[in-house]
Amino acid sequence: MSPRPEGTYRFGRSLKPLRHPRFWCALWCLAIAVIVVGSLMPPPPMPDFDGSDKWTHFLGYFVVAASAVQLFRNWAGLFGAGLGLVLLGIGIEHAQGALTVDRMFDMKDALANTLGVIAGLGTRLTPWRDLLLRIDGGRDGAG
């Protein structure tokens, strides 16, 4: 087994050239952790109008998927992030049914999560796809 050539592997090869990539990745991971914890905690007492729960699911996953668009430079990275988020949403729904007493598995929630991911990844096709790069860009390609 040969050693890795110097400089071949580095943090963030699939990330956009941000000045603070570790900070933004950590913030993205924190947002995902908030979704996981919030999904498994007892629900807060809030008035629930028709479909409000589904909109919450959609918006949460839209935000983290749109944030992935700000971080990853190509479709391959985005596909991996999107697939991971969809699987996370489905897994959380199963965990709600298996691990909590006040929440239950709901396929419509999983669908809302998935649609949020698709819509969030769709921001890659808009002029806003490089907003974070405009704010925090400037790192050269050498990393």
N, C-alpha and C positions, 0 to 999 in steps of 0.2 A: 504494500500500500504506500503510494508516494505522498509526500507532504503537499499541502495546498500551496500553489504559487503565491508569493507575497502580493497582496492587493487584489486578488481575484474575487474574494468574498468580502462583502462589506454590508453594513446595516443599510437597509433601504434601497436596494438596487431597483426596485419597482416603484419607488416613490418619486414624486416630482422634486425638482431641485430647490427645496425649501431651506431657509437658513437654520431653522430649528425643527428638523424632522422628528427627533425623539420626543420633543414636547408635544407636537401635534398628534403623533401616534399614541402617546400616553393619554392625551385628552380624548381621543377617539375610543380607546379601550375603556376609559372611565365611563364614557357615555354608554357603551355596551354593558358595562357592569351595572350601571344604574338601571338599565332596562331589565336585566336579569333579576336583580334584587327587588325592584319594584313589582315585577311580575310574580314573584313568589311570596311577597309579604301579604298580610291581610289587606284587602282593598279598603281605601279610605272611605269614610261616609260622605258620599257626594250624591247630589241629585243625578239620576240617570235618565236622560231623555233618549228616545229611540235612536239607537245606532251610535250613541256617544262613545261607548266602549270601543266600537270598531274604528271610529275616527282616531281615538287615542292610540290604538295599535298601529294604524296606518301612519300617523304622524311620527310616532317614535321611530319606526323602522325607516321611514322616509328620511328623517334627519340623519340617522347613522349611515345610510346608504349614500345620501348626497354628500356627507362628510367624506366618505371613501373616495368619491369623485374628486374632491379637493386634494386628497393625499396621493392617490395612485396615478401613475403617468400613462398606463396603457390598459387596453381592454382585458388583457390576461389577468392583471392584478385586480381589476374591478370584478371580473368574473369570479375569481377566488373569494373576494370579499363578499360579493353578492350571494354566492352559493353558501358560504359560511353563515351569513345572516339569515337566509331562508331556513337552513337546517337548525340554526339556533332558535328561531321562532317556533318551528314545529316541535323541537325538543323541549322548549319551555312549556308549551301547551301540554305535552305529555307529562312533564314534571308537575304541573299544576294539578293534574288529575290524580297523580300517584303520591305526591308528597305533601299536599296541603288539604286542609279540611274545609276551608272557606272559598276555595277556587276549584274550577273543574276544567277539563279538556273541552275546547270549543273549536271545531274545525273552521268556523267563520272567523275566529280570531287569527288562526294560522293563515287563512286566506288574506285577511287584512294586512297582516305582517308582510306576506309575500308581495302583495300589490304595492305596499309602501316601499319595499326594496326595489321593485321594478321601476316605480316612479322616481325614486331617489337616484338610481343609476341612470335614468333617462336625462338627468340634468347634465350628463356628459355631453349631450348634444346641444347644449345651450351656451350662450356667451358667458354664463356664470361659472363654467367649469374650471376656470383658472383664477377665481377670485382670491383664494388663499395665496396662490403664487404671486399675485400682484401685491398682496399685503406683506408677505413674508418670503418672497423669492430672493434670489441672488446668490445661492450656493452654486459653485461651478460643478460641472458634471463629474469631476474627479472624486468628490465627496470626502 
